[in-house]
């Protein structure tokens, strides 16, 4: 096949191009089945709750499914970045399967109560939360870099393909066989995804440095998010979107029962309409990203989605409400996918799972809080008014973009670079030696002082998000041309990690700072061991401590 034929073949696949990769295709198909079961669980639990409790408890089903994702996602993201993502995904899925099977057994024995139901929804959600960051971050290992945006969109589509049919089937299952059959179906649906991850032969790359402790990994991911304005903006936007639009997910069973006078099948039909629309929205992600600014696309989606939610609150027709649900599903999924892609393209691979975990926690945390709020509004003021308030809130969320716009970041900017040399070490230190003090001198012309200072403030964020603490910039009183940048790393291993996290964008910013250095040479760097306990002999005949030599990590 010549190049022209290959190009035509590639175009023929379009948004489905990542499915050419066998590993991604197998896992993606398994995820469709797993999501199918997860949605059937949601239908069964929500409809069972309408029988067991009041409207506010029905809305808590969505909260119970989402809160664990909000709470577990951050440590799960750190674990996924530290260890084998395939194994982490297997552990999370196994836990969710075991909890789903236990809930099924309790339902068969007639032991389910509102709080038991909420507890097991939370446990299953926790297993899914452990799995999700590992799956999301491993997509880049299964497809080519140019296919990543399409693959991310397909990850969203896998959920919405299931949502197109799962809720309707779930409604039929609940109507004919009861909630316990829905719970059992959920447990069985995780098995194909478990098998897909078990069969995936992930290429193992030996790490150059030892893995971080879980607490350090969580702190590193959190610091990156806090000191990376593009990521921080997307997280705020995701939280606000989730909170404002939560009624479209949490109050649908109430709309089916009280606004449309329907049953479980009506509820499943409405969610199916939303799923069909969401598939169409996810398929448009690549096209929209190429032709429309992300901020403008999000604003259009939020306004359209808000209008549809208002329409759901006003409608008393199943057909009309289904149409509103379909359009809302399309624009909501497009907005979420745009935010997801923005996160993935804004972070380097070393922190990808943690950034995705924070995105997931922000979005689902917003949904969980929003579901509670709109549930209370529905209980006190009526279901229709709750939908109206949610729709208006969603239409107002684009105003946040005036302060926190969605970033336009190139994947090349966050590509990791190899510095090419290791720091010279003569003192006998280990990976745990520290704190390490780094000092970098710059000789800058007095006339350039203001411009240099502004560049260094931008470089401060790079240092801090990559692992530096106590950053400062000082100017010599006796020699105004001499500036010294100073920061700490907790240990020598942390310093080596900080060096290994530099991206193309970081190097460009460092080069910009170096241009102010008179003479055009690199700034002088001093590395020091603060409070050097253990590197000084107590007695003249005491041997140096050389255990756990850092040379094991720099060779």
N, C-alpha and C positions, 0 to 999 in steps of 0.2 A: 504494500500500500504506500503510495507516494504521500508527500506532505499535504498536498491539496485534498486528497481523499481522507487523510487522517483528520484534517481540520473540519471537513464536512461531517465526518462521523462524530467528532466531538460536539459540533453544534447540534447534531440531531438529538443528542441526549439532553442538551440544555441544562436545566436545573437539576436533572437526575444524574449528571455526570459522575458524582462520587460513588454511585451504586455500581460502577464498573469495578471498584476495589472489593475483592471477595470478603475480606475481614469486615469492612464497614458494612457491606450488604447483609451479611449474616447477622451481625449484631443489630443493625437497623431493623431487620424483619422481626428479630426477637423482641426488640423494644416496642414494636407495634402491638404484638400480642400481650406483652407485659402491661402496656398502657391501657389496652383493652380491658384487662382484668382490674386495673386500678380504677378505671371509670365505672365499671360495674359495681365495685365496692362502694364508691361514692353514691351511686344511685340507690343501692340496697340500704346503706346506712342512713342516708337522708330520708328515704321513704319510711324506713322502720322508725325513725325518730318522730315522724309526723304522727305515728300511731302511739308512741310512748310518751311524748312530751309536747311542750308548747313551742310557739314560733321561734323564740329566742334560742331554744335548745336545738332546733333544726339548723339554724344558722351556725351554731357551734360545731356542727359536723365538719363544715368547711374549715373552721378555725382549727379543729383537732387534727385535720390532715395537713394543714399548712404550718402551724406553730413548730412542730418538730423540724421541718425543713429549715425554718428560720433559725432555730437554736443549734441544730446539729450540723448545718451546712459548713459553718466556718471551721470547726475542728476537722470535719470530714475533708474539706478542701486542703487543709494542711497535711493531713495523712496521705491524701492522694498525691501531693507534691513530694512527699518524703519517701514513699514506698511504691511498690509495684501496683500500678493503677488497676491492672487486671484482677489481682488478688483482692484489692479493696472492694471492687465492684462485686466480686463473688461473695464476700462476707456480707455486704449490705443486702444483696438479693436473698441470700440464705436466711438472714434474720427476718426480712419481710415475709418470706414464704412461711417460716415457722409460726410467726404471729398470725398470719392469715389462716393457717390451718387450725390454730388454737381457737380463734374466734369462731370458725365454722363449727368446731366441736361444742363450744359453749352454746351456740345458737341451736344446734340439734338437741341439746339437753335442756333447752328452755331457760338458760341462766343469763341471758342478756338483759341488761337494764340500761337506761340512758348513760350512766357514767361508765359502765363496762364497755359499752359501744364506743364512747368517746376515747376511753383509754386505749383500746386496741387500734382504733383509727390512728391515734398518735404513735403507737409503737410501729405500726406498718409504715407510717409516714417517716419515722426515724430511720428505718432500714432503707427506704427509698432515698432519703437525704444523704445517707452514707454512700450510696451507689452513684448518685447523680453527678457530683463533681468529678469523680473518677472517669465516668463515661464521657462527660463533656470535654475534659482536658485530654482524653486519649484520642479524640477524633483527629487531632493533628498528626497522630502517629499512624493513622489508618488511611489517610488521603494525602494527595499532594497539596503543597501550600496554596497553589492557585485555586484549588477546589474547596478551600476551607469555608468561605462564606456560604457556598451552596450546601456544603455538608452540615453547617450549623443550621441552616434553614430546614434541611431534611430532618435534623434532629427534632425540630419543632413540629414538622409535618408528621413524624411518627406518632406523636401524641394526638394530633388532630385527625389523622386518618382513623385512629381508634375512636376518637370522640365523635366522628361522623356516624358511626354505627353502634359503638359500645353502649352509650346511654339508652338508645332505643331497645337494643337487645336486653340491657339490664332491666329496663322497665318491664319487658315481656317476662323475663325470668322471675322478677319479684312478683308480678301479677299472677303468674301461673304456679310457681314453686316456692315462693316466699324468700325472705331475706337470706336465710341460711344457704340457699342455692347460689345466691349472688356472692356470698362470702367464700364458698367453696370454689366457685369459678375463678375468683381472684387468686386464690392460692395456686391453682393449677396453671394459671396464665403466666406466672413467673418462671416456670420450668424451662420453656424454650430460650428465654434470655439467659438463664443460668447456663444452659448447655452451650449457647453461642460464646459467652465469655470463657467458658472452660476450654473450648476448642481453639480459641484465638491464641496463636503462638506469637506473643508480643516480643519484639526484638529488644533484648536486654542490652543496655549501654551502661557499663560499669561507671559509677560516679567517681569524679576526681577527688571529691571531698566526702567525709562521712556525713550521714544524714543529721539534720538538726533534731534536737529534742522537740517533742510535740509542743511544749509551751513556747519555745523559741520560734518554732515554725509559725504558730498562730500569731505571735507578736510581729514576726517579719512580714507576714501577709497583711496584717492590720496596718502596720506602719507604711507599707507600700500604698495601700488604698488611701490612707490619710494624706500622704504627701504626693499623690498623683492626681492633680486637678481633673484631668479627663475622666478618670475612673470614678472619682468622687461625684462628679456631675451626673454621670449615668446612674449611679446608685440612688441618688436623691430622686432622679426622674422615675426610676423603676418603682421606688417605694410609693411615691405620690400616685403613679398610675395604678398600682395594685390596690391601694386604699380607695381611690375614687371609683374604680370600676368593679369593686368586689361584689356589688349587688347582682351583677350579671351572672355570677357563679353561685353565690350563697343563697339567693332568694328565689331562684328558678322553681324549686319544688313548691314554694308558697304561691308563686304566680300560677303554676299549673293547677293547684288545688283551689285557691280562693279567687283568683282573678278570672280563670278560665273554667272553673268547676270541672276539672279533669281528674285523671287518676295517674298511677305510676307510668302507664304507657304514654300519657300526654307529656309528663316530665321527661321521659327518655326521648320522645320525639323532638322536644324543644332543644335539648342538649345536642341531639343529632344534627339539627339545623345549624347550630353554632359550630359544630365540628366540620361540617361540609364547607361552611364559609371560611373557617380558619385554614383549611387545606389550601383553598384558593389564595388566601392572604399570604401564607408562607411561600407559595410558589412565585409570588411577585417580588420577593425580597431582593433578589439579585437585580432585577430590572429597575425597581424603584431606587436602589442604591446607586445605580449607574446614571440615572437621569434626573433625580430630585435630591436636593439637599436634605440631609437627615432631619434637620430641625423642621423644615417645611412639611416633610412627609409625616413626622410625628404629630404636628399640629393638626393636619388634615385628619389623621386617624383618630385623635382624641375628640375632635369636634363631631366627626361622624359617629363615633362610638357613643358619645354622650347623647346625641340625638336619638340613636336607636334605643338606648336604655330608657330615656324618657318615653319613647313610643311604647316600650314594653309595659311601663307603668300605666299608660292610658288605654292600651288595647284590651278588648274583651273577646277578640277573635283568635282562635288557634292558628289560622292561616296567616293573619297579619303579624301575630307575635312570632311565629316561626320565621317569617321574612325578616323581621327586626333582629332576631337572634342570629340569623345567617350573616347579615351585614355586620352586626356587632362582632361576631366571631372572626370575620375576615379582617376588619380594621384593627381589632385588639391584637390579633396574632401578628399582624404586620408591624405594629408598634413595638411589641415585645421582641420580635426577631431583630428589628433595627437596633434596639438597645443592647441585645445580646451580642450582635456582631460588633457593635461599638466597643464593648468590653473586651472581647477576644482580640480585636485588632489594636487595643491600647496597651496591652501588657505583654512582656516577654514570657517565654515558655516556663521559666523557673517558678513563676508565681501564678500561672494560668488557672490551676484548679482552685487556688485560694481566691483569686479575683472572681471567678465564676461562682464560687460558693457565696461570696459577699453579694454578688448580683442576685443570686437565687434567694438568699436570706432577705435582701431588701424587697424584692418583688413579692415573695410569699408572706413576708412579715407585713407588708402593706395590705395584702389580701386578707390575712388573718385579722388584723386590726379593723380593716374596713368591714369585713363580714360581721364582726361583733357590733360595730357601730350601726350598720344598716339593719342588723337584726333587732337591735333595741328600738330603732326608729320604726321598723315594721310592727313591732309589738305594741308600741305606744301610739303611733299615728296612722298605721295602716300600711299594707304592702305596696299599694300604688304610690303613695307619697314617698316611701323609701326609695323606690326606683327613680322617681323624679329628682330627689335630692342627689342620688348617686350620679345620675346623668349630668346634672348641672355642675357638680364638682369635677367630673371628668373633663368637661368642656373648658374649665378654668385652668387645668394643669399646664397647657402650653405657655402660660404666663411665666412659669418658672424658668423657661428658656431665656428670658431676658437677662437673668443673672447667671444661669448655669446652662449654656447651650450644649447640645450633643456634639461631642468632638468629631472632627474628621481627621483620623490618624491613619497613616500608611503602615502596613505590616512591616515594611523595610525599616521603619524607625525603631521598632522594638526587637529587631533581630540581634541576638547576642553576638558579641565579638570576642575574639581570642586576643588577649593583650600581647601574648607572644613571649613573655619572659616572666620569671618568678623573682620576687624580691630576694636580695642577697641576705643570708642569715648566717651569722657567726656565733652568736650567743646560743647556748643550749636551751631551747624552748620547746614546748610541746603544743599540741592542738588546743589544750585547755589553758595555756599561759595567757595572762592578761591582767588588767585591761591593756589594750594596745593604743598608744597615742600616735596619731599621724599628723605631721606638720608639713605643709607645702609652701615654699616661698615663691613669690612673684615680685619682680622688679618692674614697676609700672611708672611711666612718665606722669608727672603731676597733672598735666593737662588732660590725661585720660582717666583720672581717678574716678569720676562719676560714672562713666560708661563701664569701667571695669567692675565697680561695686555692683551695678545693676546685673551684670552677667553673673557675678558670684552669688547673688541672691537666688538666681535661677538654678545655679549649680548646687546650692544648698539643698533644694528639694530632691535632686538626684542622689546626693550623698545619703540623705535621711531615708528615702524610700528603699535604697539598696542595703541599708543596715547600719549607717553611721549614727552615733549619738553625740550630743553636746557640741554640735557644730558651731564654729565661730570664725569670724574674719577680723584680723587686727592689723593696724597700721603702726609702723615704727615711729615713735615720736622724734628720735634723733635723725632718722633717715626716712623722710616722707615717701620716698619711692619704693620702700620695702614693705610689702604686705605679706602676712602669714595666715594661711588657712589652717584650721586645726579641728580635729574631731577624734572621737574615741570609737573603738570597737570592743565589745566585752572580752573576746578571746582572739587568739591568733587565727583559729579556724574561722571565726566570724569575719575577720578581716579578709581572709582569702576568699570567702564566699562573696563579700562585698565587691572585691575586684572582679570576680567571675560573672557578676550580674550586669556589667556594663553593656549597653546596647549601642547600635549605630547612632541613635539620637543623642545618647549620653556622650559618646566620643566627639560628636560634632560640637556639643556645648563646651566640652573640655578644650577642644581645639580653639574655640572662640575665646575662652579665657586665656589660653596660652599665647594668643596673638598679641596680647597686651604686654607680655613679658619682654622687656628690652633685650635686644640681641637675637630674638627669634628662637631661643633654645627652650627646652622643656624646663618646667619649674623644678627646683631642687626639693626632694622628698626626704623627710626624716621619719623613721619608724622607731618607736621607743616602747619598752616594756615598763609600764607604770607599776610602782610598788613591786619590784622584781624579786619577791619571795620565792625561793626555790632555785633561782639562778645564781645565788651567791653561796659559796661554801661557808659552813659554820666554823670549820677548822681547816687548817692548811692541808690536812691529809684526808679530808672528806671528799669523796668522788662526786662529780657532777651528776645531777639527775637527768637521765636521758630516756627514761621510759616513755612510750607513746610518742616517739619522735615525729615531728611534723614532716620530716622527709618522706614519710610513708604516704603523705597526701599531696606532695608537690612533685614527686618524681614522674 
